Amino acid sequence: MSQATRALAHAFDTGALAARRAFFLRAEDPPFAEIDAEQSFRPAYLRLAMAMPRLETGGYELGLILLTKHKEENFANIARGWDLLAPGGTLVCAGANDDGAASLEKHVGKAFGGVDSLSKFHSRVFWFAKAERTPPEYWRSLTTLRPVGDGSWLSQPGVFSWDRIDDGSTLLAAHLPTDIEGRVADFGCGWGFLTRHVLASCPSVTAIDAIDAEHRAVEAARANVPDPRATFHWLDLIKEAAPATYDAIVCNPPFHAGRAAEPALGQGFIAAAARALKPRGRFYMVANRGLPYEPLLKTHFASFETLADNSKFRVTCAVR
């Protein structure tokens, strides 16, 4: 349980807030029963006894939102939370001080005419009632898929590098060969940039599975890649098996858990790729240069080579 969730529970334990029928966006352990939990990040979703990837219907008396470190995602979740409330319902936000909760509290107070709040466990909890003031239009615009970048693709906050093509994926795409063939997977597909690139540049690819642990990313990838060869999967590849075995896998693995670098995430993707590749299958990965991935590549693959190396990223091809 995060410090922000502890602070949220404290607000109910002390009577600052009263339990009512509620929803909980970006849910962790709920502070009381009768809460409909939404969690679109697969690892957290699997830890909850009951949850759904997206709530659609409203009329709640109480709404809870666990804030993230991403300002635009918080704006979007607050706008969605406001829509899910019944008139007069209360929307409660909880976030860590290090993630900018105090700054967001000021934004929310300005938008809705003030908030009540408390501070506990290095976190802020603040709340307001749904009245006549509505969320700013910019916040509302972030709640669904929207054109971003050059306008040729759709994305939304809550997806990695949601409004731009990240440098690592750009480098990997530039060094992928055009002779990739057969059944392919994109591990950690995000909004679908590498999936779309592989299908456009490798005519012998017969099928591609685009896989991500973030449900919002899978929604975006599905919208961005209408090619019938593509299939989309919401999976935690560290704990759940890939849908098939593959002739090739492309991957820009995550390496952050919150603010801290977490090499075990990328190491888990390497092990998952080794399990999912056919004999002589190829694994194309881009990663930050300083991450300790070579020992695991040596363990799981017959050989590997560096295809590109700049001051920040390294592109590797490993053969099963």
Solvent accessible surface area in square Angstrom, and as a share of the most:
residue,aa,sasa,rsa
1,M,134,0.60
2,S,42,0.27
3,Q,73,0.33
4,A,7,0.05
5,T,2,0.01
6,R,99,0.36
7,A,0,0.00
8,L,0,0.00
9,A,23,0.18
10,H,51,0.23
11,A,0,0.00
12,F,27,0.11
13,D,119,0.62
14,T,81,0.47
15,G,58,0.56
16,A,48,0.37
17,L,15,0.08
18,A,69,0.54
19,A,60,0.46
20,R,87,0.32
21,R,118,0.43
22,A,0,0.00
23,F,0,0.00
24,F,0,0.00
25,L,0,0.00
26,R,25,0.09
27,A,0,0.00
28,E,50,0.23
29,D,72,0.37
30,P,58,0.37
31,P,34,0.21
32,F,42,0.17
33,A,78,0.61
34,E,138,0.62
35,I,26,0.13
36,D,52,0.27
37,A,4,0.03
38,E,3,0.02
39,Q,8,0.04
40,S,3,0.02
41,F,91,0.38
42,R,38,0.14
43,P,22,0.14
44,A,13,0.10
45,Y,52,0.20
46,L,77,0.38
47,R,167,0.61
48,L,23,0.12
49,A,109,0.85
50,M,167,0.74
51,A,25,0.19
52,M,78,0.35
53,P,38,0.24
54,R,58,0.21
55,L,8,0.04
56,E,129,0.58
57,T,106,0.62
58,G,37,0.36
59,G,46,0.44
60,Y,7,0.03
61,E,84,0.38
62,L,0,0.00
63,G,0,0.00
64,L,0,0.00
65,I,0,0.00
66,L,16,0.08
67,L,15,0.08
68,T,30,0.18
69,K,78,0.33
70,H,95,0.42
71,K,103,0.44
72,E,49,0.22
73,E,4,0.02
74,N,6,0.03
75,F,10,0.04
76,A,4,0.03
77,N,1,0.00
78,I,0,0.00
79,A,0,0.00
80,R,21,0.08
81,G,0,0.00
82,W,25,0.09
83,D,75,0.39
84,L,11,0.05
85,L,5,0.03
86,A,27,0.21
87,P,124,0.78
88,G,50,0.48
89,G,4,0.03
90,T,18,0.10
91,L,0,0.00
92,V,0,0.00
93,C,0,0.00
94,A,0,0.00
95,G,1,0.01
96,A,27,0.21
97,N,64,0.33
98,D,114,0.59
99,D,43,0.22
100,G,32,0.31
101,A,2,0.02
102,A,50,0.39
103,S,62,0.40
104,L,7,0.03
105,E,24,0.11
106,K,156,0.66
107,H,76,0.34
108,V,0,0.00
109,G,15,0.14
110,K,170,0.72
111,A,20,0.16
112,F,23,0.09
113,G,54,0.52
114,G,38,0.37
115,V,41,0.23
116,D,87,0.45
117,S,47,0.30
118,L,36,0.18
119,S,68,0.44
120,K,78,0.33
121,F,54,0.23
122,H,143,0.64
123,S,0,0.00
124,R,56,0.21
125,V,0,0.00
126,F,0,0.00
127,W,33,0.11
128,F,13,0.05
129,A,60,0.47
130,K,28,0.12
131,A,75,0.58
132,E,164,0.74
133,R,131,0.48
134,T,74,0.43
135,P,2,0.02
136,P,48,0.30
137,E,131,0.59
138,Y,105,0.40
139,W,14,0.05
140,R,68,0.25
141,S,49,0.32
142,L,2,0.01
143,T,21,0.12
144,T,79,0.46
145,L,55,0.27
146,R,69,0.25
147,P,87,0.55
148,V,14,0.08
149,G,57,0.54
150,D,121,0.63
151,G,45,0.43
152,S,69,0.45
153,W,8,0.03
154,L,57,0.29
155,S,0,0.00
156,Q,7,0.03
157,P,3,0.02
158,G,19,0.18
159,V,8,0.04
160,F,133,0.55
161,S,13,0.08
162,W,38,0.13
163,D,61,0.32
164,R,141,0.52
165,I,68,0.34
166,D,17,0.09
167,D,99,0.52
168,G,0,0.00
169,S,10,0.06
170,T,69,0.40
171,L,31,0.15
172,L,0,0.00
173,A,9,0.07
174,A,77,0.60
175,H,73,0.33
176,L,16,0.08
177,P,41,0.26
178,T,91,0.53
179,D,87,0.45
180,I,0,0.00
181,E,102,0.46
182,G,17,0.17
183,R,89,0.33
184,V,0,0.00
185,A,0,0.00
186,D,0,0.00
187,F,0,0.00
188,G,21,0.20
189,C,9,0.05
190,G,10,0.10
191,W,11,0.04
192,G,0,0.00
193,F,38,0.16
194,L,8,0.04
195,T,0,0.00
196,R,71,0.26
197,H,52,0.23
198,V,0,0.00
199,L,12,0.06
200,A,90,0.70
201,S,32,0.21
202,C,1,0.00
203,P,113,0.71
204,S,58,0.37
205,V,3,0.02
206,T,94,0.55
207,A,29,0.22
208,I,0,0.00
209,D,1,0.01
210,A,0,0.00
211,I,0,0.00
212,D,19,0.10
213,A,22,0.17
214,E,16,0.07
215,H,40,0.18
216,R,14,0.05
217,A,1,0.01
218,V,4,0.02
219,E,44,0.20
220,A,0,0.00
221,A,0,0.00
222,R,123,0.45
223,A,48,0.37
224,N,10,0.05
225,V,4,0.03
226,P,119,0.75
227,D,37,0.19
228,P,131,0.82
229,R,71,0.26
230,A,13,0.10
231,T,69,0.40
232,F,31,0.13
233,H,40,0.18
234,W,39,0.14
235,L,33,0.17
236,D,7,0.04
237,L,6,0.03
238,I,66,0.34
239,K,149,0.63
240,E,40,0.18
241,A,89,0.69
242,A,25,0.19
243,P,57,0.36
244,A,27,0.21
245,T,72,0.42
246,Y,0,0.00
247,D,48,0.25
248,A,2,0.01
249,I,0,0.00
250,V,0,0.00
251,C,0,0.00
252,N,28,0.15
253,P,7,0.04
254,P,59,0.37
255,F,51,0.21
256,H,89,0.40
257,A,58,0.45
258,G,51,0.49
259,R,149,0.54
260,A,67,0.52
261,A,59,0.46
262,E,65,0.29
263,P,39,0.25
264,A,56,0.43
265,L,49,0.24
266,G,0,0.00
267,Q,56,0.25
268,G,15,0.14
269,F,18,0.07
270,I,0,0.00
271,A,18,0.14
272,A,6,0.05
273,A,0,0.00
274,A,3,0.03
275,R,155,0.57
276,A,7,0.05
277,L,10,0.05
278,K,75,0.32
279,P,120,0.75
280,R,171,0.62
281,G,3,0.03
282,R,64,0.24
283,F,1,0.00
284,Y,3,0.01
285,M,5,0.02
286,V,0,0.00
287,A,12,0.09
288,N,35,0.18
289,R,98,0.36
290,G,76,0.73
291,L,30,0.15
292,P,70,0.44
293,Y,9,0.03
294,E,79,0.35
295,P,87,0.55
296,L,44,0.22
297,L,3,0.02
298,K,137,0.58
299,T,101,0.59
300,H,58,0.26
301,F,13,0.05
302,A,76,0.59
303,S,60,0.39
304,F,60,0.25
305,E,103,0.46
306,T,70,0.41
307,L,58,0.29
308,A,14,0.11
309,D,71,0.37
310,N,66,0.34
311,S,111,0.72
312,K,110,0.46
313,F,24,0.10
314,R,58,0.21
315,V,0,0.00
316,T,9,0.05
317,C,9,0.06
318,A,0,0.00
319,V,26,0.15
320,R,105,0.38
